[in-house]
Amino acid sequence: MSFEMVVDDNNNHYFPDLNEQDWILEKPISVLSLDLADRKVLKVADQRDAVQKKTFTKWMNFYLSTRNGLHVDDLFVDLRDGHLLLTLLEILTNQTIPRERGSSKFHALRNIEQCLQSLECDHNIRLVNIRPEELVNGNPKLTLGLIWRIILHFQFSDAILFSSDEAVSTALTESVPLKTSTKKLILDQVPANYRTRLLLWARQHCQDYPGVSMDDFTSSWRNGRAFLVILHRHK
């Protein structure tokens, strides 16, 4: 799952616009061989990645700040040696994870391998096509993908939904409102579809607020009320 570009009623993109010439200067010369439509698609993808990078950096820094002011400046550079990733996992799991202390590429690969092994073996997080050497080389797509998997697992692992079994099964269709009952359902009991889990979590937080319906990840959020409701719940 990735963050999607939001479009308002006038079809205006919420991503900050990038100057076309400045954007092209940062791309390989092969971009010039693309037609205008393909270039526009690539530009939108880059804008989306920039939004994700900024959001994920803030999320990591929130937790890293508890360790003597550790922080991430550039997500694609600062995670390459594996130390900040391992520290983040130690904070999230309250466990000590062994690491290499050297500064060579070999040590960086070992640290990244340790991180991926911990996620897969200790936390049952399925990682597809995320290889240590790609992260050490600062691959943007795979770095964003890894952080997103970590957020999905640890951000919602303790979440609890209040629902009956029947309500949960119907809620998975994304079209039936979530009914409330006294029975608690641990989120890990819901099928491992993170998009569905996130929607169920949002629905639970928007219950009992008149005029706020949570049916999808597009139209339900456009008027901003859902965001305000969730902020009000947690205030």
C-alpha positions in Angstrom: 0.0 0.0 0.0 1.2 3.4 -0.8 0.0 6.9 -0.2 -2.1 8.0 -3.1 -2.3 11.4 -4.8 -5.3 13.3 -3.5 -7.5 15.2 -6.0 -10.1 17.8 -4.9 -13.4 18.5 -6.6 -11.8 20.7 -9.1 -9.3 18.0 -10.1 -6.4 19.9 -8.5 -3.5 17.8 -7.3 -2.4 18.4 -3.7 1.2 17.6 -4.4 3.4 20.6 -4.6 4.2 21.3 -8.2 7.7 20.9 -9.5 9.3 23.1 -12.1 9.5 21.0 -15.3 13.0 22.1 -16.1 14.4 21.6 -12.6 12.8 18.1 -12.5 14.3 17.1 -15.8 17.8 18.2 -14.7 17.7 15.7 -11.9 16.7 12.8 -14.1 18.9 10.7 -16.5 19.1 12.0 -20.1 17.0 9.0 -21.2 13.9 10.9 -19.8 14.1 13.2 -22.8 13.3 10.3 -25.1 9.9 9.8 -23.3 6.8 11.4 -24.7 5.0 14.1 -22.7 2.4 11.7 -21.2 5.0 9.3 -20.0 7.1 12.1 -18.5 4.0 13.4 -16.6 3.4 10.0 -15.1 7.0 9.7 -14.0 6.9 13.2 -12.5 3.8 12.4 -10.5 5.5 9.2 -9.2 8.5 11.2 -8.1 6.2 13.7 -6.3 4.4 10.8 -4.5 7.8 9.4 -3.5 8.8 12.8 -2.1 5.6 13.0 0.0 6.2 9.4 1.3 9.9 10.2 2.1 9.0 13.3 4.1 6.2 11.5 6.0 8.3 8.4 6.8 11.2 10.5 7.9 9.0 12.3 10.4 7.6 9.0 11.7 11.1 7.6 12.2 12.4 10.7 13.9 9.5 10.6 16.4 10.9 7.3 17.7 14.6 7.9 17.2 14.4 11.1 19.2 14.2 9.0 22.4 17.8 7.8 21.8 20.1 10.7 22.5 18.7 12.9 19.7 19.3 10.4 16.9 17.5 11.5 13.7 17.2 11.0 10.0 18.1 13.8 7.6 18.0 11.9 4.3 16.0 8.6 4.4 17.8 7.2 1.3 21.3 8.0 2.7 21.1 7.7 6.5 19.7 4.1 6.5 22.4 2.6 4.3 24.7 1.4 7.1 21.8 -0.3 8.9 22.4 1.4 12.3 19.4 3.6 12.4 17.2 0.8 11.2 18.4 -1.5 13.9 18.0 1.2 16.5 14.4 1.8 15.3 13.6 -1.9 15.7 15.2 -1.9 19.2 12.9 1.0 20.2 9.8 -0.6 18.7 10.4 -4.1 20.2 12.2 -3.1 23.4 14.9 -5.6 22.6 18.6 -5.5 21.9 19.6 -6.6 18.4 23.3 -7.4 17.7 25.0 -5.3 15.0 28.3 -4.8 13.3 30.3 -1.7 14.5 32.5 -1.3 11.5 32.0 1.2 8.7 32.7 -0.8 5.6 30.1 -2.0 3.1 30.5 -5.5 4.5 29.4 -4.3 7.9 26.5 -2.3 6.4 25.3 -5.4 4.5 25.5 -7.5 7.7 23.5 -4.9 9.6 20.8 -4.7 6.9 20.7 -8.5 6.8 20.2 -8.6 10.5 17.4 -6.1 10.3 15.6 -8.0 7.5 16.1 -11.3 9.3 14.6 -9.9 12.5 11.5 -8.6 10.6 10.9 -11.9 8.8 11.8 -14.4 11.5 10.9 -12.6 14.7 7.9 -10.6 13.6 6.6 -12.6 10.6 6.7 -9.6 8.2 6.8 -10.8 4.6 9.4 -8.9 2.6 9.3 -9.4 -1.1 12.3 -8.5 -3.4 13.9 -6.3 -0.6 17.6 -7.2 -0.8 20.3 -6.0 1.6 22.5 -4.7 -1.3 19.7 -2.6 -2.7 19.1 -0.9 0.7 22.9 -0.3 1.2 23.0 1.3 -2.3 20.1 3.6 -1.2 17.4 2.3 -3.6 14.5 4.8 -3.0 11.6 2.5 -3.9 12.8 -0.4 -1.7 13.7 1.9 1.2 10.3 3.4 1.1 8.7 -0.1 0.8 10.6 -1.4 3.8 9.7 1.5 6.1 6.1 1.2 5.0 6.1 -2.5 6.0 7.5 -1.6 9.4 4.9 1.2 9.9 2.1 -1.1 9.0 3.2 -3.9 11.4 4.2 -1.9 14.4 1.8 1.0 14.2 -1.3 -1.3 14.1 -0.1 -4.4 16.0 -1.7 -3.3 19.3 -4.8 -1.8 17.8 -8.1 -3.1 19.0 -11.4 -3.0 17.1 -14.8 -3.3 18.8 -16.9 -5.6 16.7 -18.9 -8.8 16.4 -17.6 -11.5 14.1 -20.4 -10.9 11.7 -19.8 -7.2 11.6 -16.1 -7.8 10.8 -16.9 -10.2 8.0 -19.2 -7.7 6.4 -17.0 -4.7 7.0 -14.3 -6.4 4.9 -16.3 -5.6 1.8 -15.5 -1.9 2.4 -19.1 -0.9 1.9 -21.0 -1.9 5.1 -20.6 0.3 8.2 -18.8 -1.3 11.2 -21.3 -2.2 13.9 -20.4 -1.8 17.6 -20.7 -4.4 20.2 -19.0 -5.3 23.5 -16.8 -8.0 22.0 -13.2 -7.0 21.3 -11.4 -8.1 18.2 -7.6 -8.0 18.1 -6.6 -6.5 14.7 -4.2 -9.4 14.1 -7.3 -11.7 13.8 -8.4 -9.8 10.7 -7.0 -11.2 7.4 -3.6 -9.8 6.6 -4.7 -7.2 4.2 -3.2 -4.0 5.5 -5.5 -1.8 3.4 -8.5 -3.4 5.0 -7.0 -3.2 8.5 -6.4 0.5 8.1 -9.9 1.1 6.8 -11.4 -0.8 9.7 -9.3 1.2 12.1 -10.4 4.4 10.6 -14.1 3.3 10.7 -13.9 2.4 14.3 -12.5 5.9 15.1 -15.2 7.7 13.1 -18.1 5.9 14.7 -20.7 8.1 16.6 -19.7 11.2 14.7 -22.7 12.4 12.6 -22.1 13.1 9.0 -18.8 11.2 8.8 -18.8 8.0 6.8 -15.8 5.8 6.1 -16.3 3.8 3.0 -13.0 4.1 1.1 -9.6 5.9 0.9 -10.8 8.5 -1.6 -14.1 10.3 -1.4 -14.5 9.7 2.4 -11.5 11.9 3.1 -11.9 14.8 0.7 -13.9 17.1 2.9 -11.3 16.8 5.8 -13.9 15.7 8.4 -12.4 12.2 8.8 -9.0 13.7 9.6 -10.6 16.0 12.2 -12.5 13.2 13.8 -9.4 11.0 14.2 -7.5 14.0 15.6 -10.4 14.7 18.0 -10.4 11.0 19.1 -6.7 11.2 20.1 -6.6 14.7 21.5 
